[in-house]
Amino acid sequence: RWVTDFFSYETTKSVVVKSWVVGAVNRGVQLLILAYFVGWVFLHEKAYQVRDTVIESSVVTKVKGVGLYAGRGGRGDGDTHTPPPQGTSVFVVVTKQILTENQAQGVCPESEAEYRCTADRDCRGKSPTTGSGVLTGRCVPYNGTLRTCEIRGWCPPEVDTVDVPVMLEAENFTLFIKNSIRFPLFGFEKANLPPPGSGGELGRCRFHPE
């Protein structure tokens, strides 16, 4: 028997149902399955793609330039004008500087306008600390015509309302930005600079308006 079954040939019997209802349900199910794979699996989830979740990237910035701070007579380079960053992938260029000379710990009148007073009682209802120090509760002369609350801290206090010109040389500074990204899963690495040893001109790179 098994020899007869082995050398036999079978065909699938096909039944055609001529019904609009059954045909519409059949095609509707087929369209739903096709829409699921095309819309959700391929377009939305992008299941045909392979993703690398361990991405390695870095950004390095450097400022090159020389300028003068107005009113100070001092000269500074890129390290002087660029303080340590306070955030991720950011840098700050200091274009204006207000210098308070000969500061020392002690007591002195506050320079802010909101601490003007006429008597000691005007200084006792305020917050105990200011932007420059701690209030002592006394009202003392600031100059020949003005009196302010006395503070204990660094004296004389900073006056940040002085009009100081901006360092114009900063607009011609050279900004060096180096960034790179690496995808370990695919062994792919890309940077915005040429490979080491082939970018000798970068060391002499300076900004020029033309």
C-alpha positions as CSV (number, residue, x, y, z in Angstrom):
1,R,0.0,0.0,0.0
2,W,2.7,2.5,0.9
3,V,4.3,1.9,-2.5
4,T,1.0,2.8,-4.2
5,D,0.6,5.9,-2.1
6,F,4.1,7.0,-2.7
7,F,3.8,6.9,-6.5
8,S,0.3,8.5,-6.5
9,Y,-0.5,12.2,-7.5
10,E,-2.9,14.4,-5.7
11,T,-4.5,17.7,-6.8
12,T,-6.4,20.3,-4.7
13,K,-10.1,20.5,-5.5
14,S,-11.2,24.1,-6.2
15,V,-14.7,25.3,-5.4
16,V,-15.9,28.6,-6.9
17,V,-18.7,30.3,-5.0
18,K,-20.5,32.8,-7.1
19,S,-21.7,35.1,-4.4
20,W,-21.3,38.9,-4.1
21,V,-21.3,38.8,-0.3
22,V,-18.7,36.0,0.0
23,G,-16.5,37.7,-2.6
24,A,-16.7,41.1,-0.9
25,V,-15.8,39.6,2.4
26,N,-12.9,37.7,0.9
27,R,-11.4,40.7,-0.9
28,G,-12.0,42.9,2.2
29,V,-10.0,40.6,4.4
30,Q,-7.2,40.5,1.8
31,L,-7.1,44.3,1.6
32,L,-7.0,44.6,5.4
33,I,-4.0,42.2,5.6
34,L,-2.2,44.0,2.8
35,A,-2.9,47.4,4.5
36,Y,-1.6,46.1,7.8
37,F,1.7,45.0,6.3
38,V,2.2,48.1,4.1
39,G,1.0,50.8,6.5
40,W,2.0,49.5,9.9
41,V,4.8,47.0,9.5
42,F,6.7,48.7,6.6
43,L,5.8,52.5,6.8
44,H,5.2,53.0,10.5
45,E,7.4,50.5,12.3
46,K,9.9,50.2,9.4
47,A,10.4,46.5,10.3
48,Y,12.6,46.1,7.2
49,Q,15.3,48.3,8.9
50,V,18.0,47.4,11.4
51,R,18.6,50.1,14.1
52,D,21.7,50.7,16.1
53,T,20.8,51.8,19.6
54,V,24.4,52.3,20.8
55,I,25.4,55.5,18.9
56,E,28.8,57.1,19.8
57,S,29.1,60.8,19.0
58,S,31.2,63.8,20.1
59,V,31.3,67.5,19.5
60,V,34.4,69.7,20.1
61,T,34.5,73.5,19.7
62,K,37.4,75.9,19.8
63,V,37.6,79.7,19.3
64,K,40.7,81.4,17.8
65,G,41.1,85.2,17.8
66,V,42.6,88.2,19.5
67,G,40.7,91.2,20.7
68,L,40.8,94.1,23.1
69,Y,38.3,94.8,25.9
70,A,37.3,98.5,25.8
71,G,38.2,100.5,28.8
72,R,40.6,97.9,30.1
73,G,43.5,98.2,27.7
74,G,44.0,94.5,27.9
75,R,44.6,92.0,25.2
76,G,43.1,88.5,25.2
77,D,43.2,85.4,23.0
78,G,40.6,82.7,22.4
79,D,41.2,81.0,25.8
80,T,40.5,84.3,27.6
81,H,37.3,85.1,25.6
82,T,35.9,81.6,25.9
83,P,35.0,80.5,29.5
84,P,34.3,76.9,30.4
85,P,31.0,75.7,28.9
86,Q,27.9,75.7,31.1
87,G,25.9,73.1,29.0
88,T,26.2,70.3,26.5
89,S,27.6,71.1,23.1
90,V,27.6,74.9,23.7
91,F,30.2,77.6,23.9
92,V,30.2,81.3,25.0
93,V,32.3,84.1,23.6
94,V,32.7,87.0,26.1
95,T,32.5,90.3,24.1
96,K,32.0,92.7,26.9
97,Q,33.7,92.9,30.3
98,I,33.1,95.1,33.3
99,L,36.0,95.3,35.7
100,T,35.6,96.1,39.4
101,E,39.1,96.9,40.7
102,N,40.4,96.7,44.3
103,Q,37.6,94.6,45.7
104,A,38.0,93.3,49.3
105,Q,35.9,91.8,52.0
106,G,34.2,94.4,54.2
107,V,31.2,96.6,54.5
108,C,30.1,99.2,52.0
109,P,26.9,100.8,50.5
110,E,24.9,98.7,48.0
111,S,25.0,100.0,44.4
112,E,21.6,98.7,43.2
113,A,18.8,101.3,43.0
114,E,16.2,99.2,44.8
115,Y,18.3,99.6,48.0
116,R,18.2,103.3,48.2
117,C,17.1,104.6,51.6
118,T,16.7,107.6,53.9
119,A,16.9,105.9,57.3
120,D,17.9,102.5,58.8
121,R,14.3,101.3,59.0
122,D,14.1,101.3,55.2
123,C,16.8,98.5,55.1
124,R,15.2,96.2,57.7
125,G,12.1,95.2,55.9
126,K,14.0,93.8,52.8
127,S,15.5,90.4,52.0
128,P,18.6,89.9,54.1
129,T,20.7,89.1,51.1
130,T,21.4,91.1,47.9
131,G,23.3,90.4,44.7
132,S,26.5,91.6,46.3
133,G,26.3,90.6,50.0
134,V,24.3,90.6,53.2
135,L,22.4,93.6,54.5
136,T,23.6,95.0,57.9
137,G,20.4,97.0,58.5
138,R,22.1,100.4,58.3
139,C,21.5,103.2,55.8
140,V,24.8,104.9,54.9
141,P,25.9,107.5,52.4
142,Y,26.6,106.2,48.8
143,N,27.9,109.5,47.6
144,G,27.4,113.2,48.4
145,T,23.6,113.2,47.6
146,L,22.5,109.5,47.7
147,R,22.1,107.0,50.6
148,T,21.8,103.2,50.2
149,C,21.6,100.2,52.5
150,E,24.9,98.9,53.8
151,I,26.1,95.4,52.9
152,R,28.7,93.0,54.1
153,G,30.6,91.3,51.3
154,W,33.0,92.1,48.4
155,C,33.5,95.9,48.4
156,P,33.0,98.0,46.3
157,P,30.1,96.1,44.8
158,E,29.9,95.5,41.1
159,V,28.0,98.0,38.9
160,D,26.8,96.1,35.9
161,T,24.9,99.1,34.4
162,V,28.0,100.7,33.0
163,D,27.8,101.2,29.2
164,V,30.9,99.3,27.9
165,P,31.4,99.0,24.1
166,V,31.4,95.5,22.6
167,M,34.7,93.9,21.5
168,L,34.4,94.4,17.7
169,E,37.2,91.9,16.9
170,A,34.9,89.1,17.9
171,E,33.0,89.1,14.6
172,N,36.3,88.0,12.9
173,F,37.1,85.1,15.3
174,T,37.6,81.7,13.8
175,L,35.3,79.0,15.2
176,F,36.5,75.5,15.0
177,I,33.8,72.8,15.3
178,K,34.8,69.1,15.2
179,N,32.0,66.5,15.3
180,S,32.0,62.8,14.7
181,I,29.5,59.9,14.9
182,R,30.0,56.2,14.9
183,F,27.5,53.3,14.6
184,P,29.3,50.2,16.1
185,L,26.7,47.7,14.8
186,F,27.4,48.6,11.2
187,G,31.1,49.6,11.6
188,F,30.4,53.0,10.2
189,E,32.1,56.2,11.3
190,K,31.8,59.7,9.9
191,A,33.4,63.1,10.8
192,N,33.3,66.6,9.3
193,L,37.1,66.6,9.1
194,P,39.6,64.8,6.8
195,P,41.4,61.7,8.3
196,P,44.5,62.4,10.5
197,G,47.5,63.5,8.6
198,S,45.6,64.8,5.6
199,G,44.3,68.1,7.0
200,G,47.5,70.1,7.5
201,E,45.8,73.3,6.3
202,L,43.4,73.2,9.3
203,G,46.2,74.3,11.7
204,R,46.6,77.6,9.7
205,C,42.9,78.1,9.1
206,R,41.7,81.6,10.0
207,F,38.4,83.3,9.2
208,H,38.4,85.8,6.4
209,P,35.3,87.8,5.4
210,E,36.1,87.2,1.7
